[in-house]
Amino acid sequence: MTEQKNLLITTPIYYVNGSPHIGHAYTSIVCDFFTRFYRQHGVETFFLTGTDEHGQKVAQSAEQEGADPITFCDRNSALFRNLADRLHVGYDDFIRTTEPRHKEFVVRMWQKFEERGWIYKGTYNGWYSVRDEAFYDESEIKDGKAPSGAPVEWKEEESYFFKLSAFTEALLEWYEKCPEFVSPSGRLNELKAFVKGGLTDLSISRCTFSWGIPIPDTNHVIYVWLDALFNYQSALDTPEKFETFWTNSRVMHVMGKDIMRFHAVYWPAFLAALECTPETLSVAAIEKACHNMRIVTHGWWLSEGEKMSKSLGNTIDPCELIEKYGADYVRYFLLREPSFGFDGNFTKEGFINRITGELINNIGNLCQRTFTMTHKNCGSVVPTVKVSHPLLEQDPRVEMLELMKEYKINQAIEAVLSYASKANEFVQESKPWALFKAGDQAKGEEVMFILLSAIFAIKEAIAPVLPEFHARISEVFGNQSFAAGVKLNPLPKVFEQVAA
Ligand code: ME8
């Protein structure tokens, strides 16, 4: 990936067939974290999210409620948007695939495929899973189910096809050439095995229901994944935005491991197909389309050690969690708990332990006592002193930046915690309360200066995780940069206790 300044970060666009759960909240929080983090480091970032509203699954869910599909989509899309807002997920655009800007764009892409000879008409005979909105090869079906465990049904219907089979070799060459295209690296092997099995042409239209983007002059609608993937471009709806955040930008598509195949096989193929014809296809077309793109996959959230499902009744409602604990705590636990890329386990006990042990007792305690002592002993002002100390030399953000090269989010948070622990140890060692009590004002002020500076560094480093905490502590510093003489505002409660 070249060192371009701009960056497009995307979440998957979520299906609106149900209400959002903790998994959706997670991906959005991760993308918001990335966005805030890279912006801190001067990268111009555009953060895109939205909802995926067409297809059989959504149509069926609307029908079950006896609702008109667009009314159903309007209502459920708003739930996703609302969740993002409540979590302080600061997207720059929220795209809905039912918007005219998107539908028009996708039809134009379809026409380009046709002009370049990528589409032909045939009949689809094979397995389909409505839950996954995916076609599966016979060899992938085990015990009558898709690899994801979703039920499948046999389909025979007229369909337009995309010549995906032409991409087998070129894609394999691309994965060899750019192994960092997909992360974590272990998932690339899974992908290679799938492609090595030989790609078959992809059915890209449906004619047995109508809830989709109509293909002009036919009775077909566009297959929901072809429709959905192009949201990443259709949302960049002015030439300037497209130029800045696609053509001259790095692109980070963040998602759960469940939909890697669509992003690391179909999406590069679609993009490359816009650059060439089946006769001129080579790895160069994929490279041209994807050299600045990364498919960043994360693991799966379990609930108390089990797969979340409506039937087990163990799904976690992110809105209830926000209501009970506030957005910062939810963001913190989700970002801190799993090794990024791998599965995470949501347990009530784990949640309470992390919040209490790491936020309240470590960072919270440091802030609480430092501010209290500054108000009491230093006239509520950052003291003017000349002092040197390792805590003043160190900035946790430097270590975070290094860890984030491999998306090690949880370790990046650990770097801030370890810095806060050092600051707390320094309090214990230097005993500023005793210095003030003994009348050693100068020494006491030196200690307070070091601690206030450490708190300032912590609130900056942790800002991408805890935006509310960042705002509260910034307010204490009068929303100013750190400097001697800055007057401190009264201290609000740093962190609320968590009740079981
Ligand atoms: O797949 N753990 O939408 P979707 C972690 N519309 N992440 C989870 C999760 C869990 N238990 N459950 C869901 C679609 N997710 C398509 C995408 S993109 C062009 C089209 C997250 O509503 C995770 O990011 O089924 C996963 O990839 C996504 O939600 C699936 O969302």
Residues whose N, C-alpha, C, O or C-beta is under 5 A from the ligand:
A	BS01	ME8	P12 I13 Y14 Y15 G23 H24 T27 D52 A228 L229 M255 G256 I259 G299 W300 W301
